[in-house]
Amino acid sequence: MELRRDVFQAISDPTRRDIIDLLSSQSLNLNAVAGHFSVSRPAISKHIKILTECGLIIVRQEGRERYCRTDLQKLKEVDEWLERYRKFWNHKLDALEDFLEHQNDKTI
């Protein structure tokens, strides 16, 4: 049975978020990625595997080395989905602020 993973699972872990941040500006081999963290190399490999399964990291073989880089398209899709809710809540909070200011003006 294949375990399906999604972007939310990937970004739920702080180490995975840090790996995404690290790789967003540069491509690194697995040893270099592991060198930035205090957890074991097998733990980093597991995080990389999850990020790869979610489509956030692409690993390419170059000789004996495996290099990782980010593919942030999935995060962009999540951001676009969330934008609807940001607009909704910003509108609601602006309306609440207006209401509270109006109520405050009445009491003064």
C-alpha positions as CSV (number, residue, x, y, z in Angstrom):
1,M,0.0,0.0,0.0
2,E,1.4,3.4,-1.0
3,L,1.2,6.2,1.5
4,R,-0.1,9.4,0.0
5,R,1.4,12.6,1.3
6,D,0.4,16.1,0.8
7,V,2.0,19.6,1.1
8,F,0.3,20.2,4.5
9,Q,2.0,17.1,5.9
10,A,5.3,18.2,4.5
11,I,5.2,21.7,6.0
12,S,3.8,20.6,9.3
13,D,7.3,19.6,10.5
14,P,9.7,22.4,11.5
15,T,12.8,20.5,10.2
16,R,11.1,20.1,6.8
17,R,10.2,23.8,6.7
18,D,13.9,24.5,7.5
19,I,15.0,22.2,4.7
20,I,12.7,24.0,2.2
21,D,14.1,27.3,3.3
22,L,17.7,26.1,3.0
23,L,17.1,24.7,-0.5
24,S,15.0,27.6,-1.8
25,S,18.2,29.6,-2.5
26,Q,20.6,26.8,-3.6
27,S,20.9,23.2,-4.7
28,L,22.8,21.0,-2.2
29,N,23.8,17.4,-1.9
30,L,22.4,15.3,0.8
31,N,25.5,15.5,3.0
32,A,25.5,19.3,2.8
33,V,21.8,19.4,3.7
34,A,22.4,17.1,6.7
35,G,25.3,19.2,7.8
36,H,23.0,22.1,8.5
37,F,21.0,20.1,11.1
38,S,21.7,18.5,14.4
39,V,19.6,15.4,13.6
40,S,21.0,12.2,12.1
41,R,21.6,11.8,8.4
42,P,19.0,9.0,8.2
43,A,16.5,11.4,9.8
44,I,17.3,14.1,7.1
45,S,17.0,11.4,4.4
46,K,13.5,10.6,5.7
47,H,12.5,14.2,5.7
48,I,13.9,14.6,2.1
49,K,11.9,11.5,1.1
50,I,8.7,13.0,2.4
51,L,9.4,16.3,0.8
52,T,10.1,14.5,-2.5
53,E,6.9,12.5,-2.2
54,C,5.0,15.7,-1.7
55,G,6.6,17.3,-4.8
56,L,8.4,20.0,-2.9
57,I,11.9,18.7,-3.4
58,I,13.5,17.3,-6.6
59,V,16.5,15.0,-6.1
60,R,18.8,14.4,-9.1
61,Q,21.7,11.9,-9.3
62,E,25.0,13.4,-10.4
63,G,27.7,10.8,-10.4
64,R,27.8,9.4,-6.9
65,E,26.1,12.4,-5.3
66,R,22.4,13.2,-5.0
67,Y,21.5,16.8,-5.2
68,C,18.3,18.4,-3.9
69,R,16.5,21.5,-5.0
70,T,13.1,22.9,-4.3
71,D,10.1,23.0,-6.6
72,L,7.7,25.4,-4.9
73,Q,4.8,25.1,-7.4
74,K,2.8,23.0,-4.8
75,L,3.3,25.8,-2.2
76,K,2.2,28.4,-4.8
77,E,-1.0,26.3,-5.3
78,V,-1.7,26.2,-1.6
79,D,-1.0,30.0,-1.4
80,E,-3.5,30.6,-4.2
81,W,-6.1,28.4,-2.4
82,L,-5.5,30.3,0.9
83,E,-5.8,33.7,-0.8
84,R,-9.6,33.3,-0.9
85,Y,-9.7,32.8,2.8
86,R,-7.3,35.7,3.4
87,K,-9.6,38.0,1.5
88,F,-12.7,36.7,3.3
89,W,-11.2,37.1,6.8
90,N,-9.6,40.4,6.0
91,H,-13.0,41.7,4.9
92,K,-14.7,40.4,8.1
93,L,-12.0,41.8,10.3
94,D,-12.2,45.2,8.6
95,A,-15.9,45.2,9.1
96,L,-15.5,44.3,12.8
97,E,-12.9,47.1,13.2
98,D,-15.4,49.6,11.6
99,F,-18.2,48.3,13.9
100,L,-16.0,48.6,17.0
101,E,-14.9,52.1,16.1
102,H,-18.5,53.1,15.5
103,Q,-19.5,51.7,18.9
104,N,-16.6,53.4,20.6
105,D,-17.7,56.8,19.0
106,K,-21.2,56.2,20.5
107,T,-19.9,55.7,24.0
108,I,-17.7,58.8,24.0
